[in-house]
Amino acid sequence: MALTQDEVLRLNWRKAKRSMSNGNCTEVTVAADLIVVRDSQDPYGPVLRYPAGSWRSFLHDARMGKFDVFRT
């Protein structure tokens, strides 16, 4: 799905509830069957688009600790 810049700007963007107040955050939104991600400090910049199923798998794996790195 191709989105124009105007369409991207009109989407209902959300930040995480625990996002820092320093502005270093990502924002996500839903557009049709895609999850769209952008840098909150650069709303006119590039966006990443993921199929909803892939995003759900990513979130599941993150919740399960699959991407946790422990360093000694």
Beta strands, then each sheet from edge to edge (+ up, - down):
strand 1: 14-15
strand 2: 26-31
strand 3: 34-39
strand 4: 47-51
sheet 1: 1+ 2- 3+ 4-
end
